[in-house]
C-alpha cells in the first residue's frame, strides 16, 4: 500500500511536468521560430521480492519478482522541425528555409575587422570570440538601431562576413574606421569574397562611402580603379580607356563624371559652313549634348558648387580615341561599338533600398542606381541540434552534447573548401512561425490530465485501505 501511494505520487509529479511542457508549448504557439518540446517517461526503481533461480535437477527455474516504485521523467526533447513561413513584407525580416541558425552576439564592438569572431575556414569552426558572446537563433525578425546596427528583437547584434571585391581590399564594413560602410560593387567582374576570416556585427547604414577612382580605367571591363563602372560593346582592336593624369593618379573632382562614347551616323555640326553631316564617333559627358570625340574638351562639366570644368582641368585623359569610319564597311562595324565609363569622386551615396539574398548577402541600392554589398549573414549548424541549450528570447547556446558550431562558408569561397550547400536558404520578407501543433498538444493534454486523475486515485485508494487498517480495532 505504501509503495502504491508513493508510486502514485511519482505519477502525479511526472504528469504535472508533462502538463508544464504542454502549457509552455501552447503559450508559445505564436512565438516566432519557436520549437516545441515533448516529454518522455521511464519506469523508476524496482524492489526485488524474490530473486530468479536457475533450473535444477528436481525443480525448474523461477522468475524474479519485483515491484516497481513509480515513474520518472527521462527526457524533455526539442522538436527542431521547421515551422511554416509567414509573409510580412518587411525587408528586415528573414527566415531560414532549411537547416541552420543565425549567429548573434553580445559584447563590445570590435576595434577592427580582424578582432571579430575569428574562424578556421578549413574546419569551419570558431577559433576565438575576441570578447563577444555568441548565441544562435532561428528568429529572423531583425531591426535596426540608431547607428544602423542589424539587431535581433532582444538587441543582440547579428554577425556576418564583411565583403570585398576580390583583390581590391575595400571592406563593406570597416570597424577600424568606427564601423563605416564602403561601396563594394555587387556586379564586380572580379567577384565578391569575404574581406577577412572573421565575423563582425552587420550594419545597414543610410549612406556608403565611395572611394575616388585611381589610375587607368580599362575599357575591356576590368576595373583597374577602386570604383569604376564600365558598360558597352566593342568590335575594334583599339579600345579607348581613361587615365587620371595627376601626381597621385587619383580623381580629385567633387562630382562623378560619366563619359559615353558611341557612334552617330547622323552627326551634325552646325558650327561650320556648310553644316557637317559625316558619320563619326561622338562623346557625351554627364548627359551633355554630344560632340565629336576630338572636341571632347569643349564640353563644360558642371561641378557640385555650380562651377564648370573641362576634362583636362579635371586631369581626365581619353586614350586611344576611336577613329571615325571612312568606308561603308567601317561604318557598319562602327555602329556596333559603344563605351561608357564612370569616374567616381570621393564621397557618400545614400542607400535607397536593400534586400537579403538567398545566400545571406545583404545588397543595397544606391541613389544613383548602383548596387553595393553590405555583408553576408553568418549561419551555423550543429551535429546534434536537439542538444542545444535553450536560453529564452528565442536563443540557443552550445551544450556539452550539441557539438561545436559548423560555420557556413562565405560567398566566393573555392568550391573544394565551401560548405554552402549544407545550409538552408535565407528568404527575405518572411519569418518562421512556431512549429507547435495545437491538435497534438490538446490531445496530449487530455492524456496527461487523465493520467494525473488515475494516479490520484491510486493515492486515495491506498488511503482508504490504510483507514480500514486503522479501524480494525475499535
N, C-alpha and C positions, 0 to 999 in steps of 0.2 A: 504493500500500500504506500509506504513512504517513498519507495523508488518510483512508483507510478506518479505520485504527486510531483516529485521533482522532475520527472520526465516531462510532465505537462508544463511545468514552469519553463523548461528549455524550449518547448514548442511555442509557448507564448512569446518568449523573447525573440526566437528566430523569425516568427511570422510578423512580430512588431517591426523588426528590422526590414523585412520584405515590404511591409506597408510604407515604411520610411523611404525606401528606394523608389517604390511606385509613386509616392507622393511627390518626390523630387522630380521624377520624370514628367509627371503631369504638370507640375508647376512651371517646367521649362519647355512646354510644348511650343511656345512662341519665341524661344531664345535662339538667336542667330547661331547657326552651325553647332547647336548643342548635340551631344552624343549621349543617348540614353544608356542606362545601366540595367543589368539584370543580376539577380542573386541566385546563388546555388547553395543547397544544403547538403550536409553529410551526416551520417549517424555518428553518435558520440561514443564514449567508452562502453565497454561491456564487462559485466561481472560474471566470472565463471562460477556456476553452481556445481557442476561436475566436469571433470576433465574427460577427454576422449581416451578410450582404451583400444588396444590393438586386438585383432582376433587371436584367440588362444586354442589350446588343444580341445578343451571341453566347451568353451563359450566363444561366440562371435564377438566382434568388436562393438563398442558403443560410441555414439557421437557425443561431442561436448554439449553441455547445457549451459547456455549463457543468457543473461538478462541485460537488455540494453538500458543505458542511462540517459537516453534522450537524443536530441538533435543539436547541431550547431551550424553556424554559417561557415561554409568552406570558401566562398569567393563572392565578391561583387565585381563583375566584369563590365567593361565599357564596350558598347556596340559601336564600332568605328565605321559602319557603313555610311555612305554619303547620303545626305538629305537632299530633298528637292531644291531646285534652283528657282529663285523668285526674282522677277524683273523689278528693278527700282528706277532705272533710267538715269541714275547718278553716275557720273564718270569717276567718282571716288570709290564706288563700290566694286568689289572684285571677288569672285568665287573661284575655288579650285575645282575643276571638273576632272576628278581622278584622284590619284594619290599625291600626298604632300601636305606640308604645313607652311604657312608664312612664318617668318622669323622676326621677333620683336625684341627690343632691348630697353633696359633702363641704365642710368649712369650718365656721367659727363660726356659731352660731345668730344670726339677725337680732335686733337690739335693738328692732325694731318691725316691724309687718307691711309698712310702706312700704319697708323695707330688704331685702325678699325679692328674688327674681329678677324684675326689672321687665319687663313685657310691653307691646308695642304691640298693643292689641286690635283695631286696624283691619287691620294686616298679619299679625297672629297670630305675631309674631316676638319674640325676646328682645332687649331693649334693653341691659340691664345685669345681670350676675350678682351684683353687690354683694358680691364676695368669696367666693361659693360656686362651686365647680367642678361643672358639670352634666354628667352622663352619661346614657346611655339603656339600657334593658333590656326584654326580654320576660319575664323571670323574675319572676313574681308570688308567689313563696313568701316572704311577708313575716313579720316577727317584731316584737316589742316589747321595748324596754329598760326599765330600772327607772323611767324618767321618763315612760313611755308613748309615747315616740317610735316612729313606724312606720318600720321599717328593712328593707333587703334583707338577705339572709343574710351579706353581706360587711360589714354595718354602715353602709352608705350610707343617708342619710335620704331618705325618699320625699317628693317635692314634690307640692303640690296647692294648690287655691284655698281661702282662708278664706271662709266663707259667712256671710250675714246674712239676716234678714227684710228684704225690700225697704223701704228708707227708715228703718229703725229704728236702724241704726248699731251694733248689738251684734254683734261678730265671734265666730265659733265658736271661733277660737283667737286670742289676743292676745299677740304677742311683746313688746309694750311693757309687759306685766304678767307677764313671765317665762314666757310660753307658757301662761298659764292658759286654760282652756276654759270657754266660756259656753253657756248654754242658748239654742238657736235653734230655734224651733218648726218642725218639719218639715211641719206642716199649716197653716202660717200663711196666712190669706186674702190677705195681701199678696204671697205668693210668695217664693221664695228666689233670691238672686243672689250674685255674688262681692262680698266686702266691700272688696277692693282689686284693682288691676290688677297684682298681684304673686303669685308662687308662694312658699309658705313650707313648711317641713317639717311633715308631718301628725302629729297626735297622736291616740291613743285613750286618754284618761285613765280613772281609776277613778271620778271624780266631775266634774260640771259645776256651775258657779256659776249660780244663778238670781237675777236682779235683782228687787227689790221692784216691785210694781205701782204705777203713778203715775196721778194724775188720774182721769178718768172711764172707767168700763168700759161700753162701748156694747153694749146687748143686741141690736142688729141683727147682731152678729157681727164688726164691725170693731174690732179691739183698739186702743184709744187708749193703754192701758198698755203696759209693756215686756214683760210675760209673762203676759197674761191668756188664759184659755181660756173659750170660750162654746159651749154646745150647746143645742139646743132648737128649738121651733117657736112660731109666733105668728100669730094672725089679727086681733089687736086693733090699734088705732091707737096707743094709748099704751103703749109698751113700757117695762118697768122698766129702770133702769140703776143702777150703783153708783158712788158718789163717795167718794174718800178726802178726809176733811174735817180736814186739819191744815195747819200753816203751810207744810210742804214738799210737800204733796199727794202724800205717799209713805206707803205702808203700812209701819208700823214694828213690827208684831207679830212674834213669833218662830215662828209656825207658819202654814201656808197655811189659808185659810178658803174652804170650798166652800159656796156658797149655792144651794139648789134651791127654785124656786117652781113649784108645779104645782096643778092643780085637783083637788079631792077632793069627789065628790058624796055621800060618806057621812061627812062631817066630824062628829066628836063632841067636845063639850067638857063633861067631867064636873065641871068646877069650878063650874058654875051649876046652879040648880034651877028648873025641871026641866032635864035634860041637853039641850044644843043639838045638833040634827042637821041644820043648814042647810047645803046645798052651798056651798062657798066655796073661794077660793084659800088655800093653806097654804104654809108655809115650813119648810124643814129646813136646819140649819147643821151641817156636818161629821157628817152622819148622825144628828143628834138626832131625837127624836120631833117630828113636825110640829105646829105651832100655826098659828093664824090669822095672816095676814101682818101684821095690825095689832098682833099681840102678839110680833113678831119679837124685840124687845129683852128679852123674858123668858127667852130661851134663853142658858144659860151655856156659853161656848165654852172647852173645855179647852186650856190653853197647854202648851208643852213642859216647863215647870217644874212642872206639876201644878196650877197655879192656874187660875181661871176668870175670863173677862171676857165682857161683852156686846158687841154690835155697836157701840153708841155709845161704849163705853170704848176700842174699837179704832179710833175715828174712821171707821167704815164706815157710810155712809148709803145707804138704799134710796130711790131716787127713782121717782116715777110708779108707785107700787104698784098692781097690778091691782085693779079694783073687783069685788066679789062680784056674781055674776049675780042678777037679780031675777025674770026670767021664764023659762019653759021654753025659749024660743028662745035667750036669753042663755046658759042652762046648756049647751045643745047646742054653742054656739060656744066657750064657755069650756073645754069638755072637750078642745079641740084645742090649748090654749095651755100651754106649759111653758118654763121658762128655767133655765139653770144657769150660775153664774159661779164662777170660781176666782180669789181674790185671793192673789197669791203674795208670800211673805215673802222677804227676803234670806236666802240660804243655799246649801247644796250638796245635790245629789241624786246618789246612786250610779247608775252605769251597770250594768244587769244583763246586757245583751247588745248585740251590734252586728252589722251586716252591711254589705256593699258592694253598692250598686245597680248596674244595668247601665250607667248614665251615670257611674259612678265616685263617686257621692255616698255618703259613709260616714254611716250612721244608727245612733244609739244609743238603746236602750230604757231609760228611767229606772225607778227602783224604784216610782214611782207610776203607771207605765204610759204616761207621755208619751214622745214620740219627738223626739229632738233630732238636728240635722245637725251633724257634726263637721268637715266639709270635703269637698272633691271631689278625687279623684286626678287629677293632671295627666297628659295624654297628648300625644305629639308624633308627627309623621311627617316624611318627607323625600322630595324629588323622586326621589332615587336611593338607595334603602335599601341596595342591594348595595355602594354606595360607602362605607358606614360603616366606620370603623376598629375592628377587634376589639381589646379590651383585656385579655381574660381576666376571670374572675369573672362571666361572663355579661353583661359590659358592652360598650357600643359608644360611640364618640365621633365627632364631626363630622370629616370629612376634606375635602380640597380639592375632591373630586368628588361628595360626598354632597348638597350643598346645605344651606342653613341649616334648622334645625328649624321646622316649622309646628305651632304650639301649638293644641290643642283649646280651643274657647270654653267658658266656664263655663255652668252652668245659669242660666236667667234672662236670657241674652243675647238681644237683639232678633233676630228671625228673619233680617232683612236683613244682620246682622253675624255671625251664628252659622255655624260650620263643623262642628257636631257630627255631622252626617250623614256626613261623610267618614271617620269613625273607627269602629273596631270597638266591641263591647260588652264590658264587664267581666263576667266570670262568676265569681261567688263560690263558694268551696268546691272549686275545681278548680285544677290547674296545667297549663300547656302542656308536653307531653313533647318530647323530641328528635325532629327530623324525619329522622334517619338511617335509610335503608332498607338493612338488613343484606344482603338478597339482592343488591342493586345493588353494595354495597361489596365483597362476596366475589367477584362476577363481575369487577369492575374490578381486584381484587387478583390474580386469575388472569391477566388480560390483562397487567398490569404485570409480573408475575413472568415470564411467557413472553417479553415484550419485553426484559426485563433479560437473560434467558438468551440470546436471539438476538443482542443487542448484544455480549455477552461472547464469542460465537462469532466475531463479526467480528474482535475483538482477537486471539483465539487463532489464527484462520486467517491473519491478517496476520503474526503472529509466526512461524508455520510457514514462510511464504514467505520472510520475512527470514532465517530459519535456513537455508533452502535456498540463498539467495544467498551467505551467509557461507561455506557449504561447497562452493561451485562450484570453488574451488581448494583442493586438499588437499595 
